[in-house]
Amino acid sequence: MKIEKPVIKIATPSDASSLSKLAEKTFRDAFAKLNKKDDFESYIADFFTENKIKSEILDSESFFFIVKIKNQWAGYAKLCKSPPPECVLSLPAIELSRFYSLQQYWGCGVGPALIEKCIEHARGKAFKSIWLSSWKKNGRGNAFYAKNQFKIVGSKTFALGSDIQKDHIFAKLLV
Ligand SMILES: CC(C)(COP(=O)(O)OP(=O)(O)OC[C@H]1O[C@@H](n2cnc3c(N)ncnc32)[C@H](O)[C@@H]1OP(=O)(O)O)[C@@H](O)C(=O)NCCC(=O)NCCS
């Protein structure tokens, strides 16, 4: 699908309501079918409320970009100054802790525009690498990171409720 050039802006607290809806929808688009309903719904109830997202926007250690297409919300990314795992060697490093577009925009250039913006931001803040964890079952996401020169540097577990999932840790050098 051909789309207009994505417009990317920094989230402010007044975006919390729309961003929480987008975060929930994009998470459902990506992972609902692959998870047990109870685990999935309780994760959403914990992590994608307006209050939770507002507190993350207000947190000086994290930072959100929002993508809009024709003034409609299409995707978002969250960067976070969290402590990196030991396998991330090039420091300081910043975590790409959320990276999502609506399914209707997959393959339309939203992901590429957003990752470029995140990398530009991280470079501008003098981070030497950008890292993330991604479920090993996430074929599309993992292919996206690989084609953007992220390398698998380790692995970790992630608890979605009772389900202990195995994640790759990816990192990309910025220098
Ligand atoms: C991650 C995301 C923003 C990337 O945006 P996108 O528009 O899908 O990215 P692209 O289409 O440019 O790249 C995806 C690549 O995966 C490939 N792909 C698609 N399905 C695949 C699969 N099941 N297995 C492996 N590769 C796959 C595509 O062909 C494409 O590669 P190509 O450009 O060489 O053809 C988007 O896919 C998304 O929101 N996914 C769900 C959320 C998610 O996984 N986020 C990351 C969590 S860590």
The ligand as an SDF file (V2000), in Angstrom:
LIG
                    3D

 48 50  0  0  0  0  0  0  0  0999 V2000
    8.2590   -4.0340   13.8040 C   0  0  0  0  0  0  0  0  0  0  0  0
    7.4630   -3.2390   12.7740 C   0  0  0  0  0  0  0  0  0  0  0  0
    7.2070   -1.8140   13.2800 C   0  0  0  0  0  0  0  0  0  0  0  0
    8.3000   -3.1750   11.4940 C   0  0  0  0  0  0  0  0  0  0  0  0
    7.5980   -2.4620   10.5210 O   0  0  0  0  0  0  0  0  0  0  0  0
    7.2480   -3.1710    9.0950 P   0  0  0  0  0  0  0  0  0  0  0  0
    6.5540   -2.1500    8.2960 O   0  0  0  0  0  0  0  0  0  0  0  0
    6.5610   -4.4370    9.3630 O   0  0  0  0  0  0  0  0  0  0  0  0
    8.7260   -3.4720    8.5450 O   0  0  0  0  0  0  0  0  0  0  0  0
    9.1690   -3.9180    7.0940 P   0  0  0  0  0  0  0  0  0  0  0  0
    8.0060   -4.3730    6.2840 O   0  0  0  0  0  0  0  0  0  0  0  0
   10.0210   -2.8090    6.5410 O   0  0  0  0  0  0  0  0  0  0  0  0
   10.1310   -5.1500    7.4340 O   0  0  0  0  0  0  0  0  0  0  0  0
    9.6330   -6.3820    7.8520 C   0  0  0  0  0  0  0  0  0  0  0  0
   10.4120   -7.4690    7.1570 C   0  0  0  0  0  0  0  0  0  0  0  0
   10.0370   -8.7500    7.6890 O   0  0  0  0  0  0  0  0  0  0  0  0
    9.7500   -9.6340    6.6210 C   0  0  0  0  0  0  0  0  0  0  0  0
    8.7690  -10.5920    7.1390 N   0  0  0  0  0  0  0  0  0  0  0  0
    7.4340  -10.4940    7.1710 C   0  0  0  0  0  0  0  0  0  0  0  0
    6.8940  -11.5520    7.8140 N   0  0  0  0  0  0  0  0  0  0  0  0
    7.9220  -12.3290    8.2110 C   0  0  0  0  0  0  0  0  0  0  0  0
    8.0240  -13.5490    8.9400 C   0  0  0  0  0  0  0  0  0  0  0  0
    6.9400  -14.1760    9.4020 N   0  0  0  0  0  0  0  0  0  0  0  0
    9.2560  -14.0650    9.1670 N   0  0  0  0  0  0  0  0  0  0  0  0
   10.3710  -13.4350    8.7290 C   0  0  0  0  0  0  0  0  0  0  0  0
   10.3300  -12.2650    8.0340 N   0  0  0  0  0  0  0  0  0  0  0  0
    9.1260  -11.7120    7.7970 C   0  0  0  0  0  0  0  0  0  0  0  0
    9.2170   -8.7260    5.5340 C   0  0  0  0  0  0  0  0  0  0  0  0
    9.2980   -9.3360    4.2800 O   0  0  0  0  0  0  0  0  0  0  0  0
   10.1500   -7.5290    5.6730 C   0  0  0  0  0  0  0  0  0  0  0  0
   11.4090   -7.7460    5.0590 O   0  0  0  0  0  0  0  0  0  0  0  0
   11.7290   -7.1610    3.5700 P   0  0  0  0  0  0  0  0  0  0  0  0
   11.5750   -5.6680    3.6490 O   0  0  0  0  0  0  0  0  0  0  0  0
   13.1400   -7.5950    3.3350 O   0  0  0  0  0  0  0  0  0  0  0  0
   10.7220   -7.7970    2.6760 O   0  0  0  0  0  0  0  0  0  0  0  0
    6.0740   -3.9170   12.4920 C   0  0  0  0  0  0  0  0  0  0  0  0
    6.2580   -5.1370   11.8130 O   0  0  0  0  0  0  0  0  0  0  0  0
    5.3020   -4.1850   13.7430 C   0  0  0  0  0  0  0  0  0  0  0  0
    4.6870   -3.2830   14.3090 O   0  0  0  0  0  0  0  0  0  0  0  0
    5.3000   -5.4500   14.1690 N   0  0  0  0  0  0  0  0  0  0  0  0
    4.5710   -5.8750   15.3450 C   0  0  0  0  0  0  0  0  0  0  0  0
    5.2070   -5.3420   16.5940 C   0  0  0  0  0  0  0  0  0  0  0  0
    6.5970   -5.8500   16.7730 C   0  0  0  0  0  0  0  0  0  0  0  0
    6.9320   -6.9730   16.4500 O   0  0  0  0  0  0  0  0  0  0  0  0
    7.4140   -4.9570   17.3610 N   0  0  0  0  0  0  0  0  0  0  0  0
    8.7240   -5.3130   17.7850 C   0  0  0  0  0  0  0  0  0  0  0  0
    8.6170   -5.8540   19.1490 C   0  0  0  0  0  0  0  0  0  0  0  0
   10.2220   -6.1170   19.8220 S   0  0  0  0  0  0  0  0  0  0  0  0
  1  2  1  0
  2  3  1  0
  2  4  1  0
  2 36  1  0
  4  5  1  0
  5  6  1  0
  6  7  2  0
  6  8  1  0
  6  9  1  0
  9 10  1  0
 10 11  2  0
 10 12  1  0
 10 13  1  0
 13 14  1  0
 14 15  1  0
 15 16  1  0
 15 30  1  0
 16 17  1  0
 17 18  1  0
 17 28  1  0
 18 19  1  0
 18 27  1  0
 19 20  2  0
 20 21  1  0
 21 22  1  0
 21 27  2  0
 22 23  1  0
 22 24  2  0
 24 25  1  0
 25 26  2  0
 26 27  1  0
 28 29  1  0
 28 30  1  0
 30 31  1  0
 31 32  1  0
 32 33  2  0
 32 34  1  0
 32 35  1  0
 36 37  1  0
 36 38  1  0
 38 39  2  0
 38 40  1  0
 40 41  1  0
 41 42  1  0
 42 43  1  0
 43 44  2  0
 43 45  1  0
 45 46  1  0
 46 47  1  0
 47 48  1  0
M  END
$$$$
